[in-house]
Amino acid sequence: MQNLNLLVSGLTLGAIYALVALGFNLVFRMTGIIDFAQGDKVVLGGLIGLTLLNAGLSQTAILLVVILAIGLVLGVIYDWVAILPTQRHGAIAAVAATVGMSLVFANGHSLIWGPDARPFPPVVDSTIDVAGLRITYQSVAVWLVLALVAICLGVLMERTRVGRGMIAASTDALAATAVGINVTRARAISFALAFGLATVAGVLVAPITLAGGGSLGISLTLKGFTGAILGGLDSTTGVVVGALLLGVVESQIAVFLPSGYVDPAVFALLIVVLLLMPNGLSGLRRRLA
């Protein structure tokens, strides 16, 4: 039973990483940019959610809708302020801008909410206990939202004209413009969706990770990116599987190694994956097919 509880813990951890990894996947597929501020956006969502809770907004559904709306608006502003001016000088300049924005977010969190992590009440406060197997409703909520987001993003990018247009714009902006695709709008939509996803994820994971504090944003960014690389950055299904696998592996490693050795072991895994499977699990699957 201990092994099952450990598996549940790992899947919950992996689901958190997967929500971050999906942000990487969305932005990369639709703009060709890797957004290294994604983890700090999640932290920002948790802190804004905590502020709204303290202000009296206690209904979960309304809270998530408000947080999503705030995230979408912030995403458009983020693109307009940080990405649009720098992408004109190339993708590397835009990626560098996202690194700079991660520092802006991290320091902004400390200036506004303070440097210490804050407790966040569970969105769903209950536990399933079956013969010693404990599953919190909070974990179930994270899993369900992850499944819903992954399905919606998959449909958006593979089945809709808007999504295919966004991917076309990232592949060849000039050709996309020639056939009537608004590249600027497509990029703004992708960053708005990624920011909205991050803020909603922040509310869901804050009860598990606490809200704000220290280097949480950097940690989420690195783990989410590792999960995305493990699964294949250009595959929606791949990044989810990779991040879930990462969470399970990390929870298993934590049993055998002191806490200070867990993260180095996880990042060593990333190096091994890059050496053996440069395109991640999705690339391996394509080669075997």
Secondary structure, 3 states (H helix, E strand, C coil): CHHHHHHHHHHHHHHHHHHHHHHHHHHHHHHCCCCCCHHHHHHHHHHHHHHHHHCCCCCHHHHHHHHHHHHHHHHHHHHHHHHHHHHCCCHHHHHHHHHHHHHHHHHHHHHHHCCCCECCCCCCCCEEEECCEEEEHHHHHHHHHHHHHHHHHHHHHHHCHHHHHHHHHHHCHHHHHHCCCCHHHHHHHHHHHHHHHHHHHHHHHHHHHCECCCCHHHHHHHHHHHHHHHHCCCCHHHHHHHHHHHHHHHHHHHHHCCHHHHHHHHHHHHHHHHHHCCCHHHHHHHHHC
